[in-house]
Amino acid sequence: MITESDVRTRLYELLRKANDPAGCPVKLYSTSLTANVVFDLKGRAAGMCRTRKTATGIDCVIRINREAMKIDEGTFVMQEVMPHEVAHLLSASVFGATGFPQFKGHGHGWRTLAIWLGASGSRTCSVGLKPSRSSKTYPYRASCGTAIELGAIRHRKVQAGAFLKLRTTGGKVRAEHYVGSAA
């Protein structure tokens, strides 16, 4: 399994590649890009990049999910997630201030940079990370006979006297339609 130090080393390699004006396929806003890496991301995302333009350049924090670091002994994070997130930093540096649509989010410009850095260019991954929170659902049977699951907030509203109307069948869900305990 990889360590946090390995991930930081990979970040520095990618930034060194990006900061080389001869190798980078686009002109960067800043030639001294830096980023901080934190390992506090939870849930289904393997990585996240937050950028902000400052007076001195671009401030960037890349968040990595520790559970993703365990997948394929860490090769997934090193070969896919890190280039993916650094591509966000580069696209922010290129066109983040001007807001060209091809460089927003996962547009064509971002994809070009991600592939250049060695990622697949895919917007999302399906590696089986579990959500960090699970919510309870409450089973109801609407007046039309349709079984429906409500989340905690809507369940409380219905129990307090409100009712819901189903768009598809027109059936109503009231407190007396509650059929069981929380799942």
Buried (B, 14 or more C-beta within 10 A) or exposed (E): EBEEEBBBBBBEBBBEBBBEEEEBEBEBBEEEBBBEBEEEBBEBBBBBBBBEBEEEBBBBBBBBBEBBBBBBEBEBBBBBBBBBBBBBBBBBBBBBEEEEEEBBEBBEBBBBBBBBBBBEBEEEBEBEBEEEEEEEBBBBBBBEEBEBEBEEEBBEBBEEEEEBEBEEEEBEBBBEBBEEEEE
